[in-house]
Amino acid sequence: MARNLDIALLRTFATVADQRSMTRASERLHLTQGAISQQIARLEGMVGDALLLRDPRGLRLTPAGERLLRRVRPLIAANDEIWSEIEGGVASGPVRLGLPFDLVGPCFASALKDYCEAFPRIDLSLTCASSPDLLDLIGEGRIDIAVVEEEAGSASGETLAIDRLVWVSARAGQAPLRSPMPISLVAETCVFRPAVLAALAQAERASRMVFENGGLDATRTMVRMDMAVSAWLATTVPADLDIVAPDAGLPPLPSYAITLHRADSARGAAFDELVRTLREAMARPRLAA
């Protein structure tokens, strides 16, 4: 006798697995926490095994949960795609996007606003993190689509653009002249950090990290106050900051590819439209600083 899976239960399970919290999942799904718990219990009863366990950092998947989650995502995507076709091709459903901190404003803010207005039935959620963290998230199935920065010579994914990494300082700033030179990066996992440190080491230029893990706004403030130098892609440098001139004696930095990564389960009109939007956003002319 055929047995049928309940897509609503599977969607709840996948959301709890992604959020690692029934409370956050209830907020995403607009259900009470009690309803979430009941649905997970019902699904565990159907499969005959525990799917989630609690640990100090939140919920985690059991081996049975990991196996089920791998099979669940394509089913949810197929369900959403079928309903989109039934409803006349209108893109709908949840889409989880990941972007680096420095690309959100200058590259994608306007395009994402247009995307949300054009497809009001798509539930877009945005995660901002460093590129290495975003690659981990998409590998873990916690986001559907990510745009990341990778060194041009070793980039994976679909290349949307190539940009040069540059040293950035305050207008007429003195920070690039100090020794050791103070450096501020957005996060310890910043994708530019290894290249920056390697270039300085090769040039035998003394430096010290003065601020990390404070976020993009904090780093920008440090640079504006002439308390540190940073390294950004040329087309993301704010107009009120300077790209340090080559004659300042700082070593050259490599170019980076801006690449798009899409999870295997991210299929359907909602994902296709977002990929198209991201490609078009990067294809638009952008003013280099």
Salt bridges, closest charged atoms under 4 A:
ASP6 OD2 - ARG42 NH1 3.77
ASP18 OD1 - ARG73 NH2 2.63
ASP18 OD2 - ARG96 NH1 2.18
ASP55 OD2 - ARG60 NE 3.62
ASP80 OD1 - ARG11 NH2 2.73
GLU87 OE1 - ARG121 NH2 3.09
GLU117 OE2 - LYS113 NZ 2.74
ASP123 OD2 - ARG28 NH2 3.96
GLU140 OE1 - ARG20 NH2 3.80
GLU140 OE1 - ARG142 NH1 3.52
ASP144 OD1 - ARG96 NH2 2.71
GLU150 OE2 - HIS261 NE2 3.19
GLU158 OE2 - ARG279 NE 2.85
GLU212 OE2 - ARG193 NE 2.67
ASP217 OD1 - ARG220 NH1 2.88
ASP226 OD2 - ARG178 NH2 3.56
ASP240 OD2 - ARG224 NE 2.64
ASP242 OD1 - ARG171 NE 2.72
ASP272 OD1 - ARG262 NH2 2.52
GLU273 OE1 - ARG276 NH2 2.70
GLU280 OE2 - ARG276 NH1 3.19
